[in-house]
Each structure stands twice: as structure tokens, then as C-alpha cells.
Amino acid sequence: MCINSQLQDGMALCCSVNPVAGQGDNDYTIKPADKSKKVIVVGGGVAGVEAARIAAMRGHQVDLYEKSDRIGGQFNLAIAPPNKDNFKPLLPWMEYQLEKYHVNVHLNTEINADQISEMNPDVVICATGLKPAKLPITGFERAINAKEVLGGAKTGKDVVIIGGGSVGIETAELIAQEEDKNITIIEMTDTIALNMVNCTRTVVLGHLKADDVHFKMNSICKEIRKNAVVYTDKEGVEHEIHADTVIVSVGDVPNTALFEEIKDKVNEVYNIGDSNGGGLIYKAMQEGYRVALKI
């Protein structure tokens, strides 16, 4: 991100994990809060952890609730593809920060609006992440989500990935490490991974070319059958590809359900990270940092 923002986008310095670097006057001052508040953070992804960390540093009483058995959220999947080792130290660092600043972390705990109301917090920070998008494709239920594969789900020999965004191509890169794979990516636009950091995109696409991954550009998936995928190309011609495994990587949508339910029940409620349309680690870090400085 730091390289891309400066050299390829002509922006100021920007860091994925440092929310202050290159922002404004690079002021790292974190002032104690005028009044200690009871703060509930829902969601233990990057945005939620950063908000909890800074809020606790400022003297607030912070409880963080995460429905899974570990913190990190989508970040745990983002580091699954090859060549992501440079990101992995962030997880133990986040765990240490929560312990250091005495954030009460509740894992395996899914909390709802009624439970939050009963706790009577001063502030609620929703960092509830994403939920999978669904497409009106016949047989859509036969496919598995790319994030299931990043989480360890097995795939067959002939794999078709629907969606050539950053998650789609990194999923392809991951499974291409296994022997005897035939991988095809179906993308409806004329550009692969347009939402990816450019320097990383160039490297990943080079790997996919070396692994003989096939691309069907300007193509639309019409049907997922038991052992095949039907798609139309840019000319409208219909084709069928054999597939042992079909993976969908068509994006996610913000999970705003809790925020919408709780926003009128607590005086201070914020929605940050992916549930606020974040999408990138640096945005999640910045939102978590900034909202914690407000409360």
C-alpha cells in the first residue's frame, strides 16, 4: 500500500497498519478522555481491534465481542494466499495490544441489540464486517464461497472461479500451488482485479500466468450445473466448462443489521470497517483509530 499510494497513484504516504503515517501532520498524540465511558465494540476484525485499542488507551472501559474463536476477522483470510508472510505478524501484535490495554475480549460470543441495551453502554462501535453477496444464477447454491477455500476447504481438479477481483485471483493463486489443477476464472469485465493494489496485482497475475490459469473476460456466468459451468462471452455465445468445483468470488455486502437496530437505542453509535464499506486494511485501521479519538 505504501509503495502503491506514492509511486502509482501519486498520493501521500499511506500505510496499511499505521493509521497516522502520511495523514495530515503525522500527529501521534493520543489524549486521555475527559470522561471514562463504557464502550462496547462488536466485531474483532482490524477496525474493531484498533478502535478498542485506542479507546482503552484513552481510559475508557472497553469490551470487545467476537462471534468466532479468534480475532482478526477477514484479515485471517487475507493472509491465507501465498506471499502474505509480511502481514502475518499483525495478528499477534493485535492480540498483545488488547491484553496490554486491558480490553475485555469475549470470543465465541455473538451479541444482539437487546443484550447490548441491557448492558447500558455509553458507546457502541459496530465493526460487524461483511456478509456474502448472492447472484441470480441458476444453481448458485452448488458453488462454494472463495473465503471457504481461503479458510481451508478442499477443491477438485477442474476448478472454475466466478469473479476475477482480488479475492478471486488470490484464491486461484492459492489452489494453483497444488499439483494437477486446471483453473479457469470467469470475469464479467475486461480487467482482472481492478480493486487490487497495482504492484501486488502485477505480481499475482504473473504467478497465475506461470501456473497456466485460464481467463474468460467479458463473460457472464449463466448457470452452475452438477459438473459444469455455463457462461456467455462478449459476443453472447454460450459455452460450457467442466468443473469439479465451482467457487464464487462476487464480492460481499456490508453487514449493517446490528448498526441499524441499535443506532437509535444508544447515544453514541458508530459503524466502521467493512460493515461501513471499508474494503481495505488501511481504511479499517484509520476508521478504528479516528472513531476512538472521538469518544
C-alpha positions in Angstrom: 0.0 0.0 0.0 2.8 2.4 0.9 4.5 1.8 -2.5 1.3 1.9 -4.5 -0.1 5.1 -3.0 3.1 7.1 -3.7 4.5 5.6 -6.9 1.5 4.5 -8.8 -1.4 6.7 -7.5 0.6 9.9 -6.8 -0.8 10.1 -3.3 0.9 10.9 0.0 2.5 8.1 2.1 -0.1 5.6 3.3 0.4 2.6 5.5 -1.8 -0.5 5.8 -1.2 -0.8 9.5 -0.2 2.6 10.7 -3.2 4.9 10.6 -1.2 8.1 11.3 1.7 7.8 8.8 1.2 10.3 5.9 -2.1 11.6 7.3 -2.3 15.3 7.9 0.6 16.5 10.2 1.5 13.0 11.4 0.3 13.8 14.9 0.6 10.7 17.1 -0.8 12.4 20.2 -3.5 10.3 21.9 -5.1 12.4 24.6 -6.8 10.8 27.7 -10.6 11.1 27.5 -12.3 13.8 29.6 -14.6 11.1 31.0 -14.2 7.3 31.1 -17.0 5.7 29.2 -18.4 2.2 28.9 -17.6 1.1 25.4 -18.8 -2.0 23.5 -17.1 -3.0 20.3 -18.8 -5.6 18.2 -16.5 -7.4 15.8 -12.9 -8.4 16.3 -11.6 -7.6 12.9 -8.9 -5.0 12.2 -11.2 -2.0 12.6 -12.8 -3.3 15.8 -9.5 -4.1 17.4 -7.9 -0.8 16.5 -11.0 1.1 17.9 -10.8 -1.0 21.1 -7.1 -0.4 21.5 -7.2 3.3 21.1 -10.4 3.7 23.3 -8.7 1.7 26.0 -5.5 3.7 25.8 -7.6 6.8 26.3 -9.0 5.4 29.6 -12.4 4.0 28.5 -13.7 0.7 29.8 -13.8 -1.5 26.7 -15.5 -4.8 26.0 -14.9 -6.4 22.6 -17.3 -9.2 21.3 -16.2 -11.5 18.5 -18.5 -14.3 17.3 -15.6 -16.6 16.1 -12.9 -18.2 18.2 -10.2 -15.6 17.3 -9.7 -12.0 16.5 -8.7 -10.8 13.0 -11.9 -11.2 11.0 -11.4 -11.0 7.3 -7.7 -10.5 7.9 -7.3 -14.2 8.8 -8.4 -15.0 5.2 -6.4 -12.2 3.6 -3.2 -13.7 4.8 -4.0 -17.2 3.5 -2.8 -16.8 -0.1 0.9 -17.3 -0.9 3.4 -14.5 -0.3 1.5 -12.8 2.5 4.0 -13.5 5.3 4.8 -9.9 5.8 1.2 -9.3 7.0 1.1 -12.2 9.5 2.8 -10.5 12.4 -0.1 -8.1 12.7 -2.3 -10.8 14.4 -0.1 -11.4 17.5 0.6 -7.7 17.7 -3.2 -7.0 17.9 -3.6 -9.7 20.5 -0.9 -8.2 22.6 -2.3 -4.7 22.3 -5.7 -5.9 23.6 -4.1 -7.6 26.5 -1.7 -4.7 27.2 -4.5 -2.1 27.4 -6.9 -4.4 29.4 -9.6 -4.8 26.7 -12.1 -7.4 27.9 -12.2 -9.8 24.9 -15.2 -12.1 24.5 -14.6 -14.7 21.8 -17.2 -17.2 20.5 -19.8 -14.6 21.6 -22.4 -13.3 19.2 -24.2 -10.3 20.8 -27.5 -8.8 19.7 -29.2 -5.4 20.2 -31.3 -6.5 23.2 -28.2 -7.7 25.0 -26.4 -4.5 24.3 -29.3 -2.4 25.6 -29.3 -4.4 28.8 -25.6 -3.6 29.3 -26.4 0.2 29.1 -23.2 1.2 27.4 -22.2 4.8 26.7 -20.8 4.0 23.3 -21.3 1.1 20.8 -18.9 0.6 17.9 -20.2 -1.7 15.2 -17.4 -3.4 13.2 -19.5 -6.4 12.1 -17.9 -6.9 8.7 -19.4 -8.4 5.7 -22.0 -11.0 4.5 -21.7 -12.9 1.2 -23.5 -11.5 -1.8 -25.8 -13.7 -3.8 -26.3 -13.6 -7.6 -29.4 -14.7 -9.5 -27.5 -17.6 -11.2 -29.3 -20.9 -11.7 -27.6 -23.4 -9.5 -25.8 -20.8 -7.4 -26.2 -22.9 -4.3 -23.9 -25.6 -5.8 -20.9 -23.3 -5.6 -18.7 -22.6 -2.5 -17.5 -19.2 -1.5 -13.9 -18.2 -2.2 -13.5 -17.4 1.5 -14.3 -21.0 2.4 -11.4 -22.1 0.2 -9.1 -19.5 1.8 -10.2 -21.0 5.1 -9.1 -24.4 4.1 -11.9 -26.0 2.1 -10.7 -28.6 -0.5 -11.3 -28.3 -4.2 -11.3 -30.8 -7.2 -9.1 -31.0 -10.2 -11.1 -28.8 -12.5 -11.9 -25.5 -10.8 -14.0 -22.6 -12.1 -13.9 -19.3 -10.2 -16.7 -16.9 -10.9 -15.3 -13.4 -10.3 -11.8 -12.1 -11.1 -11.5 -9.5 -8.3 -8.6 -9.5 -5.8 -10.2 -12.3 -3.7 -10.8 -14.4 -6.8 -7.3 -14.2 -8.2 -5.7 -14.8 -4.8 -7.9 -17.8 -4.3 -6.7 -19.1 -7.7 -3.1 -18.4 -6.7 -3.6 -20.4 -3.5 -5.1 -23.5 -5.1 -2.6 -23.4 -8.0 0.1 -24.4 -5.5 -1.4 -27.9 -5.5 -0.5 -30.3 -8.3 -2.7 -31.2 -11.2 -5.1 -28.3 -11.1 -7.0 -26.9 -14.1 -8.2 -23.4 -13.1 -10.5 -21.0 -15.1 -11.6 -17.6 -13.9 -14.8 -16.1 -15.4 -14.8 -12.3 -15.2 -17.7 -10.1 -16.5 -15.4 -7.0 -17.1 -12.3 -6.6 -19.3 -10.0 -6.1 -16.3 -8.7 -8.6 -13.7 -8.5 -7.4 -10.1 -9.2 -3.8 -10.7 -9.7 -3.3 -7.0 -6.3 -4.6 -6.0 -3.1 -2.6 -5.2 -1.4 -2.3 -8.5 2.1 -3.5 -7.6 0.6 -6.6 -5.9 -1.7 -7.2 -8.8 1.1 -7.3 -11.3 3.0 -9.9 -9.2 -0.1 -12.2 -8.7 -1.1 -12.1 -12.4 2.5 -13.1 -13.2 2.1 -16.1 -10.9 -1.2 -17.1 -12.4 0.2 -16.9 -16.0 3.1 -19.1 -14.9 0.6 -21.6 -13.4 -1.4 -21.6 -16.7 -4.6 -20.3 -15.1 -7.2 -19.5 -17.8 -9.2 -16.3 -18.0 -12.6 -15.8 -19.7 -13.0 -12.0 -19.9 -16.2 -10.0 -20.7 -18.1 -13.2 -19.8 -21.2 -13.8 -17.7 -22.0 -17.0 -15.8 -25.5 -18.1 -16.6 -25.8 -21.5 -14.8 -23.9 -23.7 -12.4 -24.7 -27.4 -13.2 -23.7 -30.5 -11.3 -20.3 -30.8 -13.1 -20.2 -27.8 -15.3 -20.5 -24.0 -15.6 -22.4 -22.4 -18.5 -21.3 -18.8 -19.5 -21.7 -16.4 -22.3 -18.9 -14.5 -23.9 -18.9 -10.9 -25.1 -20.5 -11.9 -28.3 -23.3 -13.6 -26.5 -22.2 -17.1 -27.5 -22.8 -19.7 -24.8 -20.1 -22.1 -23.6 -19.8 -24.9 -21.1 -16.8 -25.7 -19.0 -16.4 -28.9 -16.9 -16.0 -28.2 -13.2 -15.4 -30.5 -10.3 -15.5 -27.4 -8.0 -17.2 -24.0 -8.6 -16.0 -21.1 -6.5 -17.9 -17.8 -6.3 -16.0 -14.6 -5.6 -18.5 -12.0 -6.5 -17.9 -9.6 -3.6 -19.6 -9.2 -0.3 -22.0 -6.6 1.1 -21.7 -4.7 4.4 -23.4 -6.4 7.3 -25.2 -3.4 8.8 -28.0 -5.3 10.6 -26.8 -4.6 14.2 -26.0 -1.0 13.5 -29.4 -0.3 12.1 -31.1 -2.0 15.0 -29.0 -0.3 17.7 -28.4 3.2 16.3 -31.4 4.7 18.0 -31.1 2.9 21.3 -27.6 4.2 22.4 -26.5 7.8 22.5 -23.2 7.2 20.6 -23.2 4.5 17.9 -20.6 4.2 15.1 -20.3 1.9 12.2 -16.7 1.2 10.9 -14.7 -1.1 8.8 -16.2 -3.5 6.2 -19.7 -3.0 7.7 -19.3 0.6 6.7 -18.0 -0.3 3.2 -14.3 -0.2 4.1 -12.8 -2.9 1.9 -9.1 -2.3 2.6 -6.9 -2.8 5.7 -5.6 0.7 5.8 -9.2 2.1 5.7 -10.2 -0.2 8.5 -7.2 0.9 10.6 -7.9 4.6 10.0 -11.6 4.3 10.8 -10.9 2.4 14.0 -8.3 4.9 15.1 -10.3 8.0 14.3 -13.6 6.9 15.9 -11.8 6.0 19.1 -10.3 9.5 19.3 -13.8 11.0 19.1 -15.4 9.3 22.1 
